[in-house]
């Protein structure tokens, strides 16, 4: 059977790294393991992965800095942050940077596999660039086939992560309808809601920075108190 998408495990502890590499390889993925940021950069330069499983606590370089570099270099690469069980701050920072998901230590292998498949499903199923329908969202236009935001004033395109596109597409499909936070997170992440209920709020904050004329006073994606959020299309 032909190996699946390329996954890179970034983990400085050799035993844990080998364990994860071996487990994912047995699930028919093509897997590489590196100990830190320097080795990851060398690997990405010659063989860009579909997904990176990134431990936050690395000795040679801050895991968040690596995640930021990955996201700036590609909107399509999947990023799953591995965080400490009690550190909500790490999860907040990871999602703000643009990670697609996070997993908390200690975790079951089956949970890891489910999250890996979920992120890959969203990233790999991205449509190739082509002309397609467009929806005005705030100060930008969402191109549903190219999966980018377009500045209507100059035509400049801004790439979106898989999770960002999924969320905007969901809003576009349900205009002027309040959508519950739990439903948004479950539908776009393909997993049940966790105790960390700020995840969807952080993603909305990131999107507002991209599409609102004034992110501090949003009009396109509005907060519906005690419910969630609602996309309001422009009237002109």
Secondary structure as a PSIPRED ss2 file (coil, helix, strand):
# PSIPRED VFORMAT (PSIPRED V4.0)

   1 X C   1.000  0.000  0.000
   2 X C   1.000  0.000  0.000
   3 X C   1.000  0.000  0.000
   4 X C   1.000  0.000  0.000
   5 X C   1.000  0.000  0.000
   6 X E   0.000  0.000  1.000
   7 X E   0.000  0.000  1.000
   8 X E   0.000  0.000  1.000
   9 X E   0.000  0.000  1.000
  10 X E   0.000  0.000  1.000
  11 X C   1.000  0.000  0.000
  12 X C   1.000  0.000  0.000
  13 X C   1.000  0.000  0.000
  14 X H   0.000  1.000  0.000
  15 X H   0.000  1.000  0.000
  16 X H   0.000  1.000  0.000
  17 X H   0.000  1.000  0.000
  18 X H   0.000  1.000  0.000
  19 X H   0.000  1.000  0.000
  20 X H   0.000  1.000  0.000
  21 X H   0.000  1.000  0.000
  22 X H   0.000  1.000  0.000
  23 X H   0.000  1.000  0.000
  24 X H   0.000  1.000  0.000
  25 X H   0.000  1.000  0.000
  26 X H   0.000  1.000  0.000
  27 X C   1.000  0.000  0.000
  28 X C   1.000  0.000  0.000
  29 X C   1.000  0.000  0.000
  30 X E   0.000  0.000  1.000
  31 X E   0.000  0.000  1.000
  32 X E   0.000  0.000  1.000
  33 X E   0.000  0.000  1.000
  34 X E   0.000  0.000  1.000
  35 X C   1.000  0.000  0.000
  36 X C   1.000  0.000  0.000
  37 X H   0.000  1.000  0.000
  38 X H   0.000  1.000  0.000
  39 X H   0.000  1.000  0.000
  40 X H   0.000  1.000  0.000
  41 X H   0.000  1.000  0.000
  42 X H   0.000  1.000  0.000
  43 X H   0.000  1.000  0.000
  44 X H   0.000  1.000  0.000
  45 X H   0.000  1.000  0.000
  46 X H   0.000  1.000  0.000
  47 X C   1.000  0.000  0.000
  48 X C   1.000  0.000  0.000
  49 X C   1.000  0.000  0.000
  50 X C   1.000  0.000  0.000
  51 X E   0.000  0.000  1.000
  52 X E   0.000  0.000  1.000
  53 X E   0.000  0.000  1.000
  54 X E   0.000  0.000  1.000
  55 X E   0.000  0.000  1.000
  56 X C   1.000  0.000  0.000
  57 X C   1.000  0.000  0.000
  58 X C   1.000  0.000  0.000
  59 X C   1.000  0.000  0.000
  60 X C   1.000  0.000  0.000
  61 X C   1.000  0.000  0.000
  62 X C   1.000  0.000  0.000
  63 X H   0.000  1.000  0.000
  64 X H   0.000  1.000  0.000
  65 X H   0.000  1.000  0.000
  66 X H   0.000  1.000  0.000
  67 X H   0.000  1.000  0.000
  68 X H   0.000  1.000  0.000
  69 X H   0.000  1.000  0.000
  70 X H   0.000  1.000  0.000
  71 X H   0.000  1.000  0.000
  72 X H   0.000  1.000  0.000
  73 X H   0.000  1.000  0.000
  74 X C   1.000  0.000  0.000
  75 X C   1.000  0.000  0.000
  76 X C   1.000  0.000  0.000
  77 X C   1.000  0.000  0.000
  78 X E   0.000  0.000  1.000
  79 X E   0.000  0.000  1.000
  80 X E   0.000  0.000  1.000
  81 X E   0.000  0.000  1.000
  82 X E   0.000  0.000  1.000
  83 X E   0.000  0.000  1.000
  84 X C   1.000  0.000  0.000
  85 X C   1.000  0.000  0.000
  86 X C   1.000  0.000  0.000
  87 X C   1.000  0.000  0.000
  88 X H   0.000  1.000  0.000
  89 X H   0.000  1.000  0.000
  90 X H   0.000  1.000  0.000
  91 X H   0.000  1.000  0.000
  92 X H   0.000  1.000  0.000
  93 X H   0.000  1.000  0.000
  94 X H   0.000  1.000  0.000
  95 X H   0.000  1.000  0.000
  96 X H   0.000  1.000  0.000
  97 X H   0.000  1.000  0.000
  98 X C   1.000  0.000  0.000
  99 X C   1.000  0.000  0.000
 100 X C   1.000  0.000  0.000
 101 X E   0.000  0.000  1.000
 102 X E   0.000  0.000  1.000
 103 X E   0.000  0.000  1.000
 104 X E   0.000  0.000  1.000
 105 X C   1.000  0.000  0.000
 106 X C   1.000  0.000  0.000
 107 X C   1.000  0.000  0.000
 108 X C   1.000  0.000  0.000
 109 X H   0.000  1.000  0.000
 110 X H   0.000  1.000  0.000
 111 X H   0.000  1.000  0.000
 112 X H   0.000  1.000  0.000
 113 X H   0.000  1.000  0.000
 114 X H   0.000  1.000  0.000
 115 X H   0.000  1.000  0.000
 116 X H   0.000  1.000  0.000
 117 X H   0.000  1.000  0.000
 118 X H   0.000  1.000  0.000
 119 X H   0.000  1.000  0.000
 120 X H   0.000  1.000  0.000
 121 X H   0.000  1.000  0.000
 122 X H   0.000  1.000  0.000
 123 X H   0.000  1.000  0.000
 124 X H   0.000  1.000  0.000
 125 X C   1.000  0.000  0.000
 126 X C   1.000  0.000  0.000
 127 X C   1.000  0.000  0.000
 128 X C   1.000  0.000  0.000
 129 X C   1.000  0.000  0.000
 130 X C   1.000  0.000  0.000
 131 X C   1.000  0.000  0.000
 132 X C   1.000  0.000  0.000
 133 X C   1.000  0.000  0.000
 134 X E   0.000  0.000  1.000
 135 X E   0.000  0.000  1.000
 136 X E   0.000  0.000  1.000
 137 X E   0.000  0.000  1.000
 138 X C   1.000  0.000  0.000
 139 X C   1.000  0.000  0.000
 140 X E   0.000  0.000  1.000
 141 X E   0.000  0.000  1.000
 142 X E   0.000  0.000  1.000
 143 X E   0.000  0.000  1.000
 144 X C   1.000  0.000  0.000
 145 X C   1.000  0.000  0.000
 146 X C   1.000  0.000  0.000
 147 X C   1.000  0.000  0.000
 148 X E   0.000  0.000  1.000
 149 X E   0.000  0.000  1.000
 150 X E   0.000  0.000  1.000
 151 X C   1.000  0.000  0.000
 152 X C   1.000  0.000  0.000
 153 X C   1.000  0.000  0.000
 154 X C   1.000  0.000  0.000
 155 X C   1.000  0.000  0.000
 156 X C   1.000  0.000  0.000
 157 X E   0.000  0.000  1.000
 158 X E   0.000  0.000  1.000
 159 X E   0.000  0.000  1.000
 160 X C   1.000  0.000  0.000
 161 X C   1.000  0.000  0.000
 162 X H   0.000  1.000  0.000
 163 X H   0.000  1.000  0.000
 164 X H   0.000  1.000  0.000
 165 X H   0.000  1.000  0.000
 166 X H   0.000  1.000  0.000
 167 X H   0.000  1.000  0.000
 168 X H   0.000  1.000  0.000
 169 X H   0.000  1.000  0.000
 170 X H   0.000  1.000  0.000
 171 X H   0.000  1.000  0.000
 172 X H   0.000  1.000  0.000
 173 X H   0.000  1.000  0.000
 174 X C   1.000  0.000  0.000
 175 X C   1.000  0.000  0.000
 176 X C   1.000  0.000  0.000
 177 X C   1.000  0.000  0.000
 178 X C   1.000  0.000  0.000
 179 X E   0.000  0.000  1.000
 180 X E   0.000  0.000  1.000
 181 X H   0.000  1.000  0.000
 182 X H   0.000  1.000  0.000
 183 X H   0.000  1.000  0.000
 184 X H   0.000  1.000  0.000
 185 X H   0.000  1.000  0.000
 186 X H   0.000  1.000  0.000
 187 X H   0.000  1.000  0.000
 188 X H   0.000  1.000  0.000
 189 X H   0.000  1.000  0.000
 190 X C   1.000  0.000  0.000
 191 X C   1.000  0.000  0.000
 192 X C   1.000  0.000  0.000
 193 X C   1.000  0.000  0.000
 194 X C   1.000  0.000  0.000
 195 X C   1.000  0.000  0.000
 196 X C   1.000  0.000  0.000
 197 X C   1.000  0.000  0.000
 198 X C   1.000  0.000  0.000
 199 X H   0.000  1.000  0.000
 200 X H   0.000  1.000  0.000
 201 X H   0.000  1.000  0.000
 202 X H   0.000  1.000  0.000
 203 X H   0.000  1.000  0.000
 204 X H   0.000  1.000  0.000
 205 X H   0.000  1.000  0.000
 206 X H   0.000  1.000  0.000
 207 X H   0.000  1.000  0.000
 208 X H   0.000  1.000  0.000
 209 X H   0.000  1.000  0.000
 210 X H   0.000  1.000  0.000
 211 X H   0.000  1.000  0.000
 212 X C   1.000  0.000  0.000
 213 X C   1.000  0.000  0.000
 214 X C   1.000  0.000  0.000
 215 X H   0.000  1.000  0.000
 216 X H   0.000  1.000  0.000
 217 X H   0.000  1.000  0.000
 218 X C   1.000  0.000  0.000
 219 X C   1.000  0.000  0.000
 220 X C   1.000  0.000  0.000
 221 X E   0.000  0.000  1.000
 222 X E   0.000  0.000  1.000
 223 X E   0.000  0.000  1.000
 224 X E   0.000  0.000  1.000
 225 X C   1.000  0.000  0.000
 226 X C   1.000  0.000  0.000
 227 X C   1.000  0.000  0.000
 228 X E   0.000  0.000  1.000
 229 X E   0.000  0.000  1.000
 230 X E   0.000  0.000  1.000
 231 X E   0.000  0.000  1.000
 232 X C   1.000  0.000  0.000
 233 X C   1.000  0.000  0.000
 234 X C   1.000  0.000  0.000
 235 X C   1.000  0.000  0.000
 236 X C   1.000  0.000  0.000
